[in-house]
Amino acid sequence: MDAPLLIFSNTKADSDLRYLIGTHVPDDIAVIFDGRETTALASALEINRLKNESKISKLVAWDAVKASIKTDKITECDVIIRFLGELELKKIWVKQNFPIYLADKLRASGFKIDILELPILPQRLLKSPGEIAEIRTAAAIVAKIFPEVEGILGDSSVNAKGELVHGGEILTSERLRTIMENRCQQLGAIAEDTIVACALDACDPHCVGHGALRAGEFILIDFFPHLKSSGYYADVSRTFIKGKPSPQQFKLYEAVKFAHDMAIEMLCGGVNVSDVMAKVYAHFEEKGYESSKISDPPRGMFHSLGHGLGLDIHEPPSLGFGDYILKAGMVVTVEPGLYYREIGGVRIEDDVLVGEKSREILTSTAHNWVIE
């Protein structure tokens, strides 16, 4: 960039901001990033905390800048404009989510604004050792909770309707989701919208699941908590069945598991993601599993093979048919899935660190899919 980047947001809304300053800020804050250092305009509520907790290079007091403006009805735009003026800036870059009202005010005050069209800051694509350690920590929390889920499913009985019963109550998607998310809080992470989808619900990849869990049906669980302390995610999917699977169910699961393992073994620096995706599709077709995004409903594998992972649950790169070369240091998910309403839905997902000529699975959750 030929000018610095201005972000005016909070860290819940903007993960690039979280990346740049290294801590959580709940209210909007103005930050200038010149490619090396950050300068932030912070209120009295935040300025002392940020001195101790953030990676910000230079802090400027919002109230001091505001006090220097000798007009009535001072707006936050006025303060930011004065702040940029004191930095002697004439041109800035902003992101696509930059507030329109502020951009209009800046242009009216003589600033030249260019829009950065990248989905995330490019330096976020390659994870540092510290970032990888955070993802490992999040993955370790997932690895503690999934065995507890297996225990609940294993301890459940089956009533005359085929519904799972645990602790004298029907085991529903909602109940198991709440158990998992509450446990996550105890272990230092936040989980929201956890997918616990059974039977037909499991055939819609983003359906969180509703109602009683049933024996003899696939139970697809997609669990993606982030750490309270740093915001980094893990993302793991497992598919279970309570009782003996049918031959069709067994074949479907084994096809997805083979694709999962095969895709992971292909990952390393220099690999084109479209080659991995094509290999997975060829495997599914060889096994007789056709896919269609435009059928009603969609069937087979109708989503990408995975995505980048870090401060966002979905980051670049996308592991689809796009022409994209992996680089060492990227962390991606691998999550093939097959979905047929007459059989059920299966998805298996792990998080993988891409190496120069190898790869490392960062998630250690077991694949114990048949629950007696």
N, C-alpha and C positions, 0 to 999 in steps of 0.2 A: 504494500500500500504506500502511496505517495503522501499520505496524511494520516493522522491518528484516528483511531476508532472511538466513537462516543457511544456508550451504553447508558440508558436511563431506564432502570428497571429494578426488580428485586430478584433474589436468587432462586425463588420458587418458580418464577415465570421465565427465567433466563439462565440456562445452565452454563453458557459461556461466561456470564458474570461470576457464577460460583467458581468456575475454573480459574478465572483471572485473580480473584481476591482470596480464594481459599477458605472461605467461611460463609455462614448463612447470614443474610440480611433480609428481614421480613418486609421492610418498607423500601420504596424506590430510592435509588441512589445513583448519582451521576459519576461515571468513571471514564477516564480517558486512558487509552492504551496505545502506546506509540510503537509497539512491536517488541519492546524490552521491559518497560516499566509502566506502572499504573499510577495515575493521580486521581484521587477520589474527593468529591464534594460531599461531606457527611454532616449530618445534624448532630446536635448536642446529645441526642439519645444514643448515638452510635460511635462517635468519634473516639472516645477513650477505649471502648471495647475493641474497635478495629485496630487501634495501635498495638494491642496485645495479642489479637487473635488472627489478624489477616496478613496477606502477602502484599498489601498495598504499599507502594514505594513512597508516596507522599500524600498526606491527608490535609485537606483544606476545610476549614470550618464553614458550614453553610450559613450560620448565623452571623459570622464576621463579614462574609460577602454581602449578605442581605443588608447589614447595617451600613454598608458603604454606598448603598443606593438611596439617593435623596429624592424619592418620589413617593406619592401616596399609592395605596393599593398595589403593593408589590406582589407579583405572581412568581410561581416557581420558574416559569420561563425567564423572567427578568433575572433571577438569581443565576441560572445556568448560563445565560448570555453573558452576564458580567464575569462569571467564572472563566468562560472560554476566552473572553477578551483579555483577562489578566494573564492568561497563558499565551497570549499573542497568536491565537489560532485564527486562520481565515477560511480554511478548508477542513472538512472532517468526513469520515466515513461513518455510516450508520448501518444497522442491520434491517432486514425486511420488517421486523416487528417493532421498529422504532415508532414512538407516538407521532401520529400525523400532525396533531396540533402543535407539538414542539418543533417538528421539522418546518412547518409553515412559519412559525415565529423566527426561527433561525435564518431561514432564507430571507425573510423580510428585513432582518437586521444585517444582511450582507454576507452571510456565511454561504459558502459553496458546499453542497452536500452530495456525496455519491453513495450509492446503495451497495453494500456488500451482499452478494447473492449466494454466498456459501451457506449450507445448512448449519454448520458449526465451524468454530475456528479450526483451521487446518492442523495446528499443532496438537489438537486433541485426538487426532486419528491414531497416533502412536502413543501408547501408554507408557508412562514412566514407571520405574520400579515401585515408587510409592503408590501410584494408582493401581498397579497390579496387586499390590498387597491389600489394598482396600477391597478390591473385587474378590480376592480370596477370602477375606473376612466375611463378606456378605454371603459368599458361597458356603462357608462353613456353618453359618446360621441355618441356611436351607438344609444342609446335610444333617443337622440335629433334628429338624422338624419332620422331615419325611419319614424317618423310622417311627416317629410317634404317630404319624398318619397311618402307616402300615399296621401299627399296633391297634389303633382304633378299628380299622377295617377287619383285622384279624379277630378281635374280641367281639365283633358284632354278630348277633344272631340274625336269622332270616325268618320273617313272619310268613303267614299264609299267602300274602300278596306279593312275596318276593322282595319286600322292602327290608333294608338293613335296620336293625334295632341295636342301640348302644346305650347302656345305662338306663334301660327301661323306656327310652324314648326313640322315636323314629330318627334315624340319622339322615339329615337333609344336607343338601349342598350348602345352604345358608349356615347351618350349625357347624359343619366341618370347616367352612371358610372362616367363621368367627374364631374357632379354636386355633386355627393356624395363625391368623393375624394377631390375636391376643398373645400367643406364645412368642411371636416375632417381636412384639413390643418389649416383652420381658428380656429378650436377648439383645436388645439394642438396635433394632431395625424397624422400619415401617413398611407394612404391606397393605396395599389397597387393590380392590377389584380382582382379587385372587380368583382364578378360574377353577371351579370344582363342578365339572359338567358330566352328567351321566346320560347314557343312551342317546337319544336324538339330539340332546343339547350338545353333546361332544362332537357332533357333525358340523357345528357352526363354530369356527375356531375362536371367536371372541365372545361367545356366549358364556357368561359367568356361571351359569347353572342354577337350576331352581328345583325345589321339591326333594322328594325322597330319593336317596341312593338305592340302587337295586342290585341284587345278586344276578350274575349271569350277563351283565351289561358292562361295557367299558366305562370306567370312571377316569376322565382326563383331568389332571390337575396341573395347572400352569401357575407357578409361584415366582414372583419377581419383586422381592423386597429391596429397599435401599437403606443404607446405614444412616442412623440419626446423626452421627458425628460428622460424616464427610459427604453423604449424598450418593455414594457409589452403589450401583446395582449388582445383583446377581439375577439370573433368569434361568429357571430350570423347569422342565415339563416331564412328568411321568404319567403313564397310563396304567391303570390297575383293572383287575377283574376279580370279583369275589366269587369263588367257586371255580369249577372246571370250565375252561373255555371250550367253545365249539370248534370244530376243525376250521371253519371259516375265520373265526376270531383269531385262532392260533396262527394261521397263515398270514393274516393281515398284520398282526403285531410283528411277526418275524421279518416280514418284508420291510417294515419301517425301521426296525432295529438294525437290519443289515445295511440299509441306506444310511442311517445315522453313523454307523461305524465306518463305512466306506468313505463317506464324505469327510469325516474328521481326518482319516488317514491321508487324504489328498491335500490337506491344508498346509501351506508353507509359503514363505516369501516367493514372489514371482508367479504364483498360480493365478490364472484367470478364473474368476468366480463362475463365469458362464460354463466353463468346462466341467466344474464340479456339479453344477445344476443339471447339465445335460446328462452326466453319468447317472445321477439319481433318477431322472426321468426314464432313462433307458432301462435301468434296473426294474422300475415299477412296471413299465410296459412289458418287459420280458416275463414278469410274473403275472401278467394279465390284468393289471390295474390301470385302467384308462383314466385320464384326467380331463376335466373341462371346466373353464371359468364361466362359460356362457350358458351352460345347461341350467335348468331350473328344477331343483337347486344345483349349485356347483357341486362337483364330485371329484374324487381322487385327490391329487395334490394341487391346490389352486392358490398357494401362497409361496413366497420366496423360501429359500432354504435356511435363511437366517439373517442376522443384522449385527451391526456393531453394538457395543455395550460399554457403558461408562457412567457418566453423570446423568445420562438419559437412558431410558430403557430401550429406545430405538435410536441408534446413531448410525451414520455412515460407517462402513460400506453396507450396501444391501447385497446379500448373496442370492442374486437372481440371474437372469439371462443377460444383464448388462455387461459391457466390455470393461471390466474393472480388475486391476492386478493387485493382489494382496501384498502387504509389506510386513516385514518382521516388526513386532511390537503392537500390532493390532489385536484387539480382543473382540471376538465375534461369537455369536450363538450359532449352533447347528441344530435345526429343528425340523426335520422332514415329518410330514404327516399325510395320512390317507383318511378320507372321510366318505363313507357310503351309508346312506340312511338305512339300508337293509342289513348292514353288518354293524356299523358303529364308527366311531372316530378314534384314531390313534395318533398321538404326537409324542415324540421323544426329543428332549432338548438338553444340551449341555453348553457350557461356556468354554471357549478355547482361546488360548494365547498362541498367536502365529509366530513361529520362529523362522530363522533364515532357511533352514532345510528340514525343519521338524515342527512339531506342535506340542502343546501341553494342555491337557484338560484341567481346567481350574475347579470344576465341580466334582464332588466325590460322592454324590448321592447314588445309592445302589439301584439296580434295575430289577427289583423283585416284584414282578408284575402280577403273578398269580397269587392271590391271597386265599388261603384255605379257611 
